[in-house]
Amino acid sequence: MRQQVFDALIGNRCESEETLGAGARRNAFLSQAAGLLLQVDNPKDAIDEICRNAMHDLDCQFFFNFLFDEQTKGLRLNAFAGLPEEEAHKFLDLDYKTLLLGCATRDCECDNTCTARDLRDELANAYGLTAYYCFPLTSYGRIIGTLSFGSRTRPGFDDSATMLMETLSHYVSIAVARSHMEHALRECDRRKDEFIATLAHELRNPLAAIHHGFHAMARIGDNAIPILQPIIERQLAHMVRLVDDLLDIGRIATGKIEVKMEAVDLVAVVNRSIEACEFALASRNHKLGLFLPSEALLVNGDPVRLVQAIANLIDNAAKYTSADGEIDVEAMVEGLEALVIVRDNGVGIPADRLETIFSMFEQIEGYSGGLGIGLNLSRRIIEMHGGTLQARSEGLGCGSEFSLRLPLSDGTITARAPSA
């Protein structure tokens, strides 16, 4: 009897020591993983190395790391192991569905079909997968990707293995989020430098014209005033508009912009916007097509701010459309919304820039078109009115189209189809 008790104690002690040893090894591994992920600028290689090392400890043959792609709004394969390249390319891009949050948990414990379950089923059918856990990578409450492990040699994962995978997922989330933030900061710094250079250029041109105008009047006398005064006034108006846009961006950012809401006829607003851009359109001999309904389009808004927003769209079209180009401005009712479209046959917008073009200081490379704040300001103003502003283009050289939507007011008269 004593021998049996002694043997049991020795056995338990050995198991405890083995458990403690395994725990110490995993703690050391996680510590090294955290240090490596925090040191690298691009975490992809570090994720690959760390997850491959974890596979051995977890008795896994597969791992997959997907990251959320802002451009495609889907999940894109970032790192993996266990599949040949050609097989992995089947899962290069996965749809990001609403159900992902429900299934991007341990063992995809949900009843709904989703991309993570599709991947698991494919591995089970082709490679005899017997255990699979998928964890979401999150940053500030947003899913930024997934990390999953799979095994064909074990029936499931115990709590210790699950904790290891979950901890790795937290570390990878932090590393990916930090990489994204550092990239965003570098990009912001680059845009700031470009903005300062562009601002200096945009202010220098009208100042130079005003300077030369006054010198010419001093030399020539009063006879030069009728010729030079309109030029000086246009340049001053351009400078005032630049400064006003800059001030409004600051006011919106600090919540100090004033919006005086009233019933507004959007047709009248469009006409006033065109008048504000008359010089920009005439200076390059643009052909303007105007398609407006004969009746009012009533919306609730600040007429001054709406003119500013639409004028920025027309001015943007004028800047990015070559001389003798075509610009169309159209207004209509669509459902319960008033729709204004500004369309041009100018330089166009690459597909991957249709959203980022609304960012501060953003411009199409190779084309000079102001400070890069007009579209950002227009979108912010429209959103303050409960509307939306979107861009569409078939790509560079194919022109662009900006669609502005605002809720109709209760007193809106249904407009007839627009006529040329």
Buried (B, 14 or more C-beta within 10 A) or exposed (E): EEEEEEEEEEEEEEEEEEEEEEEEEBEEBBEEBBEBBEEBEEBBEBBBBBBBEBBEBBBBBBBBBBBBBEEEEBBBBBBBBBBEEEBBEEBEBBEBBEBBBBBBBEBBEBEEEBBBBBBBBBBBEEBEBBBBBBBBBBBEEEBBBBBBBBBBEBEEBEEBBBEBBBBBBBBBBBBBBBBBEEEEEEBEEEBEEBBEEBBEEBBEEBEEBBEEBEEBBEEEEEEBBEEBEEBBEBBBEBBEBBEEBBEBBEEBEEEEBEEEBEBBBBBBBBBBBBEBBEEBBEEBEBEBEBBBBEBBBBBBBBBBBBBBBBBBBBBBBBBBBEEEBBBBBBBBBEEEBBBBBBBBBBBBBEEEBBBBBBBBBBBBEEEEBBBBBBBBBBBBBBEBBEBEBEBEBEBBEEBBBBBBBBBBBEEBEEBEEBEE
